[in-house]
Amino acid sequence: MVYRLPSLNALRTFEAAARHLSFKLAAEELAVTPTAVSHQIKGLEQFLGVALFNRLTRALELTSVGEAMLPKVREGMGCFVAAVEHTREHATAGRLIVSAPPSFAARWLVPRLQRFTQAQPQLSLHLLSSVDAIDSNEYVAPTPVEGADVREEDSQIAIRFGIGAYRGFTVDRIFAPDYIAVCSPKLLNSQHPLVEKSDIRFHTLIHDDTIANERARPSWEEWLRLAGVADVDASAGPHFSDSGLALVAAVDGLGLALASKPLVTAELADGRLLAPFDFAVEQCYAYYLVIPEAMAKRPAVAAFRAWLLQEIARDEIS
């Protein structure tokens, strides 16, 4: 569709002159001369073929046509301003890049993201999943957000699984996972149902080696020791380098796996996994939201942080 319209400058000049009922005041607002305002109005009236103002000796008043036109011009100008501002904000907001451990991203973050994207539809969110978001050594504080440059429009933040000591960053503790033994319901109906913790000796132990630091990795050796179960080979059984694969093996009935309780709520809720024992083991690592201090007040970053803390509070209440 081809629109035959006067210049935007002429409409802007008309709105200012009609609001002030003065070419002089309109000129001051627009930083032009009263003569320039008068020329713009004359040109607009010639385009429309009708007078918009009655030019009196010492006053200016709108004609009936001008009065009818003014509200629509104001509405149109408001729409122009809103469209331009929205486009500028979208163009300059950059991306919000969030890096997170694979299991946390897949099992805790992504299932909740719809609430965030619905609340922030204009935000360009990029989620990166990497084992690099897991601290490799509890005695060495890493650089949580590699390559973050405050001069760029993109905002880079991280969810780390580690010690929480990140200098130069704003840090919020999300939660420290308790590890529980989980298995398929098939094992409860097997030849050796899991009634007592000692019954674990009759089943395969599944090992999750995702965390490189063995001291921070959930281990069957620790679980068995704290549970008071002896005479079980804690190293026996298959090892997986991805927690997702370890849980798939557990769901399929291969054996028992140690899982972070907050990350298997879906499987526990729908019965794909069961926790046969009311017993959990704590670890020294926790999940943290880590934000470069120079980026903390950016609207996209602040919105994500507020939403994440709200989700944590929601889980604590439930």
C-alpha positions in Angstrom: 0.0 0.0 0.0 1.3 3.4 -1.0 0.6 6.2 1.5 0.3 9.8 0.3 1.2 11.8 3.4 2.7 15.2 4.2 6.1 15.4 5.6 6.6 14.2 9.2 8.3 17.6 9.9 5.1 19.4 8.9 2.9 17.3 11.1 5.3 17.7 14.0 5.3 21.5 13.5 1.4 21.5 13.3 1.2 19.6 16.6 3.6 22.0 18.4 1.8 25.1 17.0 -1.6 23.8 17.9 -0.5 22.9 21.4 1.0 26.3 22.1 -1.5 28.3 19.8 1.6 30.3 18.9 4.1 30.1 16.0 6.7 31.8 18.2 6.5 29.3 21.0 6.4 26.4 18.6 9.5 27.8 16.9 11.3 27.9 20.3 10.4 24.3 21.0 11.5 23.1 17.6 14.7 25.3 17.5 13.7 27.0 14.3 12.4 30.5 13.4 8.7 31.6 13.5 9.0 32.1 9.8 10.0 28.5 9.3 7.0 27.4 11.4 4.7 29.5 9.3 6.1 28.1 6.1 5.6 24.5 7.3 2.0 25.2 8.3 1.2 26.9 5.0 2.7 24.0 3.1 0.6 21.5 5.2 -2.6 23.6 4.6 -1.8 23.6 0.8 -1.3 19.8 0.9 -4.6 19.3 2.7 -6.5 22.0 0.8 -8.0 23.5 4.0 -7.0 26.0 6.6 -5.9 24.7 10.0 -5.5 28.0 11.9 -7.3 31.2 12.0 -4.6 33.9 12.1 -6.0 36.7 14.2 -4.3 40.1 14.9 -2.7 39.0 18.2 -3.8 35.5 18.5 -3.9 32.1 16.8 -6.8 29.7 17.0 -7.5 26.3 15.4 -10.2 26.0 12.8 -12.8 23.3 13.3 -10.8 21.1 10.9 -7.6 21.8 12.8 -9.3 20.8 16.1 -10.6 17.6 14.6 -7.2 16.8 13.2 -5.1 17.5 16.3 -6.0 14.4 18.4 -5.2 12.0 15.6 -1.9 13.7 14.8 -0.9 13.5 18.5 -1.9 9.8 18.5 0.1 9.2 15.4 3.1 11.0 16.7 2.9 9.0 19.9 2.8 5.8 17.9 5.9 6.9 15.9 7.8 7.7 19.1 6.8 4.4 20.7 7.9 2.4 17.6 11.2 4.2 17.4 12.0 3.8 21.1 11.1 0.1 21.0 13.3 -0.4 18.0 16.2 1.5 19.5 15.9 -0.4 22.8 15.8 -3.7 21.0 18.7 -2.8 18.7 21.0 -1.6 21.6 20.1 -4.1 24.2 22.4 -6.7 22.9 22.2 -10.3 23.9 22.0 -11.8 27.3 24.4 -14.8 27.2 24.0 -17.2 30.1 26.4 -20.1 30.5 25.5 -23.0 32.8 26.5 -26.6 33.6 24.7 -29.1 31.3 22.6 -30.9 33.9 21.5 -27.7 35.6 20.6 -26.1 32.3 18.6 -29.1 31.0 16.9 -30.2 34.2 16.4 -27.0 36.3 16.8 -23.9 34.1 15.2 -24.8 30.8 11.9 -26.2 32.3 11.4 -22.8 33.9 12.6 -20.5 31.1 9.1 -20.0 29.6 8.1 -17.8 32.5 11.2 -15.6 31.9 10.8 -15.3 28.1 7.1 -14.5 28.5 7.9 -11.7 31.0 10.8 -10.4 28.8 9.8 -11.1 25.1 12.0 -8.4 23.8 15.2 -9.9 25.3 17.5 -12.0 23.1 18.6 -14.8 25.4 21.4 -17.2 24.5 21.9 -20.2 26.8 25.3 -21.9 26.6 25.7 -25.3 28.2 29.2 -26.4 29.2 31.1 -28.4 31.7 33.5 -25.4 31.9 30.8 -23.9 34.2 31.9 -26.4 36.8 34.8 -25.4 39.0 37.7 -27.9 38.6 39.4 -27.2 42.0 37.8 -26.0 45.2 41.0 -24.3 46.2 41.4 -22.2 43.1 38.9 -19.5 42.2 38.3 -19.5 38.5 37.3 -16.7 36.2 33.6 -17.4 36.0 32.8 -15.4 32.8 35.5 -15.7 30.3 35.9 -12.9 27.7 33.3 -10.6 29.2 33.8 -7.1 27.9 31.8 -4.3 29.5 32.3 -2.2 26.3 30.2 -4.6 24.3 26.4 -4.5 24.2 26.1 -8.2 24.9 25.9 -9.1 28.6 27.6 -12.3 29.7 26.7 -14.0 33.0 27.2 -17.5 34.4 25.7 -20.1 36.6 28.6 -21.9 38.2 28.7 -25.1 40.1 31.6 -24.6 42.6 33.0 -22.8 45.6 31.3 -19.4 45.3 34.5 -17.4 45.7 34.5 -15.2 42.6 36.3 -11.9 43.1 35.1 -9.0 41.1 31.7 -10.5 40.5 28.2 -10.2 42.0 27.4 -13.7 43.4 24.0 -15.1 44.4 23.8 -18.6 45.9 21.1 -20.6 44.1 21.2 -23.9 46.1 23.5 -26.7 47.2 22.3 -30.0 46.0 21.8 -33.0 48.2 22.6 -36.2 46.4 20.2 -39.1 46.8 20.2 -42.6 45.4 17.6 -43.1 42.6 16.6 -46.0 40.5 13.9 -47.3 38.2 10.7 -48.8 39.8 11.8 -52.0 38.2 14.4 -52.5 40.9 11.8 -52.5 43.6 10.1 -55.5 42.0 13.3 -57.4 41.3 14.6 -60.5 43.0 16.2 -58.2 45.6 13.9 -55.3 46.4 15.4 -52.3 48.0 14.0 -52.3 51.5 17.1 -51.6 53.5 20.2 -49.6 52.5 22.2 -52.8 52.7 20.1 -54.2 49.9 22.1 -52.0 47.5 24.8 -54.7 47.5 22.6 -56.8 45.1 22.4 -54.0 42.5 24.7 -52.2 40.0 26.1 -48.9 41.0 26.0 -46.2 38.3 28.8 -43.6 38.6 28.5 -40.0 37.4 32.0 -38.6 36.5 30.8 -35.2 35.1 32.6 -33.2 37.8 36.3 -33.5 37.2 37.2 -32.7 40.8 36.8 -36.0 42.6 36.6 -34.3 46.0 33.5 -32.5 44.8 32.0 -35.4 42.9 29.1 -37.4 44.5 30.6 -40.8 45.2 29.2 -44.1 46.2 32.1 -44.6 48.5 30.9 -41.6 50.6 27.3 -42.5 50.3 27.9 -46.1 51.6 30.2 -44.9 54.4 27.6 -42.3 55.7 24.8 -44.8 55.2 26.7 -47.4 57.3 26.8 -50.0 54.5 29.9 -52.1 54.5 31.3 -54.8 52.3 30.2 -53.2 49.0 32.7 -52.5 46.2 32.1 -48.7 45.8 34.1 -48.6 42.5 32.2 -51.3 40.7 29.8 -50.5 38.0 29.7 -48.4 34.8 31.0 -44.8 34.7 29.5 -42.0 32.7 31.0 -38.7 31.8 27.6 -37.0 31.6 25.0 -36.9 34.4 22.3 -37.0 31.8 23.5 -40.4 30.5 23.8 -41.7 34.1 20.2 -40.8 34.8 19.1 -42.4 31.5 20.8 -45.6 32.6 19.0 -45.4 35.9 15.6 -44.9 34.3 16.3 -47.9 32.1 16.8 -50.1 35.1 20.6 -50.6 34.8 21.1 -49.8 38.5 21.2 -47.0 41.1 22.6 -43.6 40.4 23.4 -40.7 42.7 21.5 -37.6 41.6 21.1 -34.0 42.7 17.6 -34.0 44.2 16.5 -30.6 42.7 17.5 -31.8 39.2 15.4 -35.0 39.2 12.1 -33.6 40.4 10.4 -34.3 37.1 11.5 -37.9 37.0 10.5 -38.4 40.7 7.2 -36.7 40.1 6.1 -38.9 37.1 7.5 -42.1 38.6 10.3 -42.7 36.1 12.7 -42.7 39.0 12.2 -43.5 42.7 14.3 -42.6 45.8 14.1 -45.8 47.8 15.9 -44.4 50.8 15.2 -41.3 52.8 18.9 -40.4 52.9 20.9 -37.7 51.3 24.6 -36.8 51.1 25.8 -33.1 51.0 28.6 -31.9 48.8 31.0 -28.9 49.2 29.9 -27.4 45.8 26.8 -25.3 45.2 25.2 -23.5 42.2 25.8 -19.8 42.0 24.6 -17.0 39.8 27.8 -15.0 38.9 27.6 -11.6 37.2 30.5 -9.2 36.3 30.0 -6.2 38.7 30.2 -3.8 35.7 27.2 -5.5 34.1 25.0 -6.1 37.2 22.8 -3.0 36.7 22.1 -3.6 33.0 18.3 -4.0 32.5 18.6 -7.5 30.9 20.9 -8.8 33.6 18.9 -7.3 36.5 15.7 -8.8 35.0 17.3 -12.3 34.7 18.7 -12.1 38.3 15.3 -11.0 39.7 13.5 -13.8 37.9 16.0 -16.4 39.0 15.8 -15.4 42.6 12.0 -15.5 42.4 12.2 -19.1 41.0 14.5 -20.1 43.9 12.0 -18.7 46.4 9.2 -20.5 44.6 11.0 -23.8 45.0 11.7 -23.1 48.7 8.0 -22.4 49.4 6.9 -25.5 47.5 
